[in-house]
Structures are given as C-alpha cells and as structure tokens.
Amino acid sequence: MEYILAFATLIGGIASIEYFYNKYRNTRTQEDKVSGGDCDFFCAVSGSPYKFESASEEDLRWIAEIEKKAFRGIDVMPLSALQSWYSANKYSFIVVRGCNGKNYGYLIAIPLTEVAIQQLCNGELTDTAIDAKDIMESSNYDIGGLHVSALVLLKYNSAGQETFGNHIALKELLSSADLSRKLLKYKKSIKIFSVAGSGSGKDVIEHLGFNLVTPGAERRDNHPIYSQTIGQLKENLNKMGLV
C-alpha cells in the first residue's frame, strides 16, 4: 500500500440541493476542486466526487501504467501478472472513478489460499510472484486471508498530470458501502494482510489498527507486512466514524 495517504458521505436530496445551489451561484465546492466541476447526477445526489467500480479488463492497462509510476523494481506489477490475477478473481480490483470520467486510483485486494498467506508472511512470496493458483474465487468464503496488494490514490494538477495521494478519495473509499460489500464480506475472523512499502503507508496501516507480522528485514522485498481481522478493521473504521 505504497501511496495510501492519511485520511462523509452526504446522501440524498440535501446534497443535491446544496450542489446545485453552489453550482449556480458560481462558487467552487470541494467537489469542483477535486473533479474539475463536471460532476454528473450521481455525484450531485451522493455528495461524493467518486464512484468505486469493479475494474474492467481495459482498466488493467491503465493500472499497469500507474504501477510503473508509483512503484519501483520488484514492487511494480506487470500487466501480465495483473491479467493473470484478474482471470482468477476479477472482483479483487476496484477502480476509483471520478465523476468527470477520470480515474483517481485503484485498490487490489486478493483472497489467497492459506499456503500463499503463510509464504507471504514468512517472506518467501512477494506480490509479483503470486500466481493465479494462489488466488481464490469470490464465491469461496473459506479463504486463507485477504491480501491488500495495492491502494494507489491520485489527483491531477493544473497541467493534467497525476500526483499521488488523495485524502478525500481515501476517506470516501473507507466509508463506502462498496468496500464492505466487495471486500469486507468475509467472516470477521478472516485476517487482512497489507505490506507497507513506504513510511506514509506504514503510518496509515498502523493508524487503521494493523499489527506487525513480519519485519521487512525478514522478507524478500524488504517491506514489513501487517495484519488484523476483518472484524477488528470494521470496529476501527466505526470508531473513526467511517462506517
């Protein structure tokens, strides 16, 4: 979770009224600042500048390009690996879609076999070495663990170039029903694992209540891995007012 940076949703008619009121009195709301002022009806009603959608096969090419910019060396996921994972479980990929049509990030969280989780924790297995056979189908709830391989969030500067880190998108994602429905649907006792590839990533992982499993010095990619149960994560998000 390299560029996951530290941290809701207004619903229904109030948000819609407020949106159009601000729109027509020529003010720039938070939504306008993030999405360029071109929000569609969904954003007006929900009060959110983002939608969280299952990735398409075409999205994988965009994700692969962002991977090259966000990560380095062994941490970069090649397109072939993303496609292999996608064929094993396409529901593991979520794209953060802006209401202006641009992509603002992605989340990859794959359900793994117990053997793969053990190898990931003891340092034998790195993300790029995870094979399709290690990934379990979404219909199988008896998984070894849920591994958050990547959470990359970005914005665009005035020149239209990507800049990494988006606090608003992170907060919206953590409080979204999509997160619970697509990723936190497993038993509360199932553990979620996450690798900290940067100092900022480590800070957020620990802030969310994850505990160190294996230090970076004992893993092949030199990144520490953390975990907590789904039940614990839900409780922590609830305490933060995010669910």
GUTI-518081 format. One record per atom (N, C-alpha, C): residue in one letter; x, y, z. Coordinates in steps of 0.05 Angstrom, whole numbers, plus 5000, padded with zeros to 4 digits. Each point is the difference from the previous one (the first is absolute). Example, Ala and Ser with C-alpha at 12.3 -4.5 7.8 and 13.67 -1.06 7.14 Angstrom:
2
A526448865156;A498250245000;A501850245000;S499350214986;S501650245001;S498550225014;
This chain:
243
M501749765000;M498350245000;M501850255000;E501350044978;E502250195000;E499150295002;Y498150084985;Y499350285000;Y497350065013;I499349835020;I497650045014;I500550225021;L498850224998;L500750225018;L497650065018;A500750115024;A498250025021;A497450154994;F498049955013;F497350094998;F500050305004;A476150074982;A501449864989;A498350014978;T499049855006;T498549994975;T497350135004;L499350214986;L497450135002;L498249864980;I497549935009;I498349844984;I497450154995;G498949944976;G497250084994;G499650294993;G497650095005;G499050264991;G501650235010;I500950005025;I501450235011;I502650054984;A501449784994;A502550034985;A499450104972;S497949914988;S499350084973;S499450304999;I498450095020;I499250285001;I502550175005;E501749925019;E502450155006;E501850024975;Y500349784986;Y501749994976;Y499050214979;F497549994993;F499050184980;F499950295009;Y499550045026;Y500150275011;Y502850124996;N502049855009;N502850104997;N500850024971;K499149824983;K500750004972;K499050264986;Y497650075006;Y498850234986;Y500650275012;R501249995024;R500950265010;R503050044995;N501149834982;N502750034990;N502149985022;T499649825019;T502149945019;T501249734993;R502549965009;R501449744995;R499949845026;T498449795000;T499749825023;T502449815000;Q500149845021;Q502149805003;Q499849814976;E497649934992;E499649824977;E501350124975;D499550264996;D501050134976;D503150005000;K501250045024;K502950015001;K501249734993;V498749795009;V501149734995;V499549914972;S497550044990;S499349884974;S499850204977;G500750245005;G500050194978;G497350134995;G498049965018;G497550124997;G498149864981;D500749774990;D498449864980;D498749755012;C498850035024;C498749775013;C497449934987;D499449744998;D497549924989;D497949975022;F497749914992;F497849995020;F500649825023;F501449784996;F500749835021;F501550155022;C501950164993;C501650145019;C498450225014;A498250124985;A498350205013;A498249885021;V498949774995;V498249885019;V501649875024;S502249884994;S501549865022;S501750195016;G500650234989;G501850185013;G502949924998;S500649804984;S502849904998;S501050054971;P502550094998;P501150034973;P501149754987;Y499649775014;Y501149754991;Y497949775000;K500549814981;K498649755000;K502149785002;F499349785012;F501849775004;F498949774984;E501349934978;E498949814981;E501949764997;S498949774994;S501749774993;S501550074974;A502549935000;A501750064977;A499349834975;S500350124977;S499649854975;S502849914991;E500049834980;E502649904989;E501550244988;E498650194989;E501450234989;E501350175022;D498850005023;D501250155023;D502749895008;L500449754995;L502649885008;L502350134986;R499750094976;R502250134985;R500750275014;W497950145008;W500450255015;W501449955026;I499149805015;I501249925025;I502949944997;A500749844979;A502749934995;A501850244995;E498950204986;E501650254995;E500450155026;I497950025017;I500350145026;I502049855018;E499949734999;E501949845016;E502950094994;K500650044975;K502750084992;K500850275012;K498050175004;K500650275011;K500050005030;A498449825012;A499650005029;A502149835015;F501049794987;F501749815013;F502749974985;R501849855012;R502649964988;R500849715003;G501649914981;G501349745001;G498049775003;I500549845021;I498549765005;I497150065007;D499450255008;D497350075009;D498150064977;V501150034976;V498350074977;V498649754989;M497350014999;M498549784989;M499850024970;P501149814985;P499850014971;P497149944991;L499450094976;L497349964989;L499349704999;S501949834993;S499549714998;S499149895027;A501250095021;A499349905027;A497250105008;L499450264993;L497450115006;L497849844985;Q500649944975;Q498049854984;Q499649725011;S502249885010;S499849735012;S498350015025;W500550205017;W498450035024;W497050054993;Y499650174980;Y497350074992;Y498449764990;S501449824986;S498749764990;S499349815023;A501550025022;A499449835023;A497850125017;N499950265003;N498050135016;N499850304992;K498250064981;K499850274990;K498750195020;Y498749895021;Y498750175020;Y502050115020;S502549924998;S502150095018;S501050284993;F499150104977;F501050264990;F497750215001;I500650225013;I498150225002;I501450264989;V498650144982;V501050254990;V498550235012;V501650205008;V498850255011;V499550184976;R497450034993;R499350154976;R498950275008;G501250214988;G499050275005;G497550054983;C498450185010;C497550064986;C500550164974;N502550084996;N500750134975;N501049804980;G499949745007;G500849794981;G502949915004;K501650155016;K502849925004;K500249795022;N502249854999;N500549815021;N501850135022;Y499249955025;Y501550135022;Y501449795018;G500249764991;G501449805015;G498849724998;Y501149825014;Y499149735000;Y500849855025;L498449805006;L500549825023;L500149714990;I502049865007;I500249714994;I500249855026;A498049845005;A500049835025;A499249724992;I501849825002;I499649734990;I499749795022;P498049834998;P499749785020;P501949784993;L501749925019;L502149814994;L499649745016;T501249794991;T500049755014;T501650025025;E499649825019;E501550015025;E503049964995;V500749834981;V502849964994;V501350254990;A498750144982;A501150254989;A500350215021;I498050025018;I500250195022;I502449945018;Q500549755006;Q502349935016;Q502650074987;Q500149954973;Q502550064985;Q500450304998;L497850154998;L500150304999;L501150115027;C499049885021;C500850105027;C502949935007;N500949764992;N502849925007;N502050114980;G499150154980;G501950134982;G500749844975;E499049764998;E500649844976;E498750114975;L497650115004;L498450094977;L499750305000;T500550124977;T499550294996;T497550034982;D499050244999;D497650054984;D500349914971;T502250084987;T500349944972;T500349704995;A500649845021;A500349714997;A497449855005;I497950145009;I497449875006;I498949904973;D499249755000;D499049884975;D496949985002;A498849974977;A497149984999;A498949775017;K501649785002;K499149775015;K499950065030;D501450225009;D500050085028;D497550165007;I498650094980;I497750185004;I497449845000;M498350065019;M497549855003;M497750164988;E497949874991;E497750134988;E498450155021;S498650204991;S498450175019;S497749845012;S499149794986;S497849845010;S500949815023;N502649985004;N501149835021;N500650175024;Y498449975021;Y500450165024;Y502049895020;D500949754995;D501849875018;D502950054990;I500950255002;I502650084989;I502149995021;G502649994991;G502250005019;G500450285012;G499450204984;G500350285009;G499650194977;L499550255006;L499650214979;L502550174999;H501350014977;H502550154998;H499550264983;V500550235013;V499850254986;V502750054986;S500049954974;S502450024985;S500750294993;A498050164995;A500550284992;A497650175006;L500550245010;L498050215001;L501450264991;V499450084976;V501350234989;V497950214994;L500350245012;L498150214996;L501450254989;L498850144982;L501450224987;L498150234994;K501150224993;K498650244991;K501350104974;Y499050214989;Y501150124976;Y500650295005;N502450094991;N500750285003;N498850164977;S500650255000;S498950184980;S500849934971;A502249854998;A500949924973;A498949724992;G498349895018;G498849744994;G501849775007;Q502250045014;Q501849795007;Q499249885027;E500549735003;E499449875025;E501950085022;T498850045024;T501650045024;T498949805021;F501849875014;F499149785018;F499250105027;G497949885011;G498850075025;G497450154997;N497949905013;N497450134998;N498449935025;H500150185019;H498849965026;H496949974998;I498850164982;I497149984998;I499149734989;A501449914979;A499349744989;A500549775020;L502050025016;L500549805020;L497849995020;K499150235010;K497850015020;K497549894987;E499450084976;E497649914986;E500149694996;L502349904993;L500249714996;L499649845025;L501350095022;L499749865025;L497250015012;S498550204992;S497250025010;S497949904981;S500949904977;S498149924979;S498849735004;A497649964992;A498649745001;A501449804982;D501350104979;D501449824981;D502249855014;L501450135018;L502249875014;L498949765017;S497950055014;S498849795017;S498849784983;R498750074978;R498649804984;R501949834984;K502250124990;K501849864982;K502449875014;L500950125022;L502549915012;L499749915029;L498250125015;L499849945028;L497649815005;K499449844981;K497749825001;K500649745013;Y502549945006;Y500849755011;Y499549995031;K500449775012;K499649975028;K501850195016;K499050105022;K501550195016;K502749895009;S500349745001;S502549885010;S502149984978;I499250054975;I501949994978;I501950245003;K502649954995;K502050215003;K500550154973;I500550265002;I500850164978;I503050065003;F501549974979;F502850045000;F500850244982;S501950155008;S500950234984;S502950055003;V501450054978;V502850065001;V500450304999;A501850105017;A500650285000;A502550054984;G499650134977;G502250054982;G501250285003;S498950165019;S501150275004;S499450095028;G501350215009;G499550105027;G497150105003;S498950134980;S497350105002;S498049775000;G500649794984;G498449765000;G499949875027;K502449985012;K500349885027;K498350155020;D500150274999;D498550175019;D497049944998;V499049994976;V497149964996;V499249725009;I501649804992;I499449725008;I499849985030;E501950125014;E500049985029;E497750175012;H499350224987;H497850175009;H497449854998;L499849824981;L497549844996;L500049765019;G502049965016;G500049795020;G501449744992;F501450004977;F501449764992;F502549965018;N500649745005;N502349935017;N502249874983;L502450055008;L502349884985;L500149705002;V500349874977;V500249714999;V502949924996;T501250124979;T502849934993;T501450264992;P502350075013;P501550244992;P501249974972;G500650234988;G501050004973;G502649854996;A501750005020;A502649874999;A499749704996;E497749895006;E499649714998;E498449924975;R499550204983;R498449944976;R501750074975;R499549874978;R501550034976;R499950284988;D497650135002;D499850274989;D500850215020;N500849935023;N500950185021;N497850185011;H497549934996;H497850165010;H498649845023;P499450145022;P498649865022;P497149934992;I498949795011;I497349924994;I498450015026;Y497550104999;Y498350045023;Y497449854996;S498549965022;S497449874997;S498250085023;Q497449954996;Q498050015020;Q497549864989;T498249925017;T497649874990;T498150194988;I498249904983;I498050174988;I498250135021;G499449845021;G498450105022;G501350245014;Q502649985004;Q501550215013;Q500150254983;L500449964974;L500050234981;L497450155000;K497849844999;K497350135000;K499650165026;E500949895022;E499750145026;E501650264999;N502449994990;N501750244999;N498950214981;L498949914977;L498850194982;L497550135013;N498549845015;N497750105014;N500750215021;K502249955014;K500950195020;K500950274987;M500949984976;M500850244985;M497750144986;G497649885003;G497650114988;G499949964970;L501349794990;L500249954971;L498049784991;V498849855018;V498049804992;V497750025020;
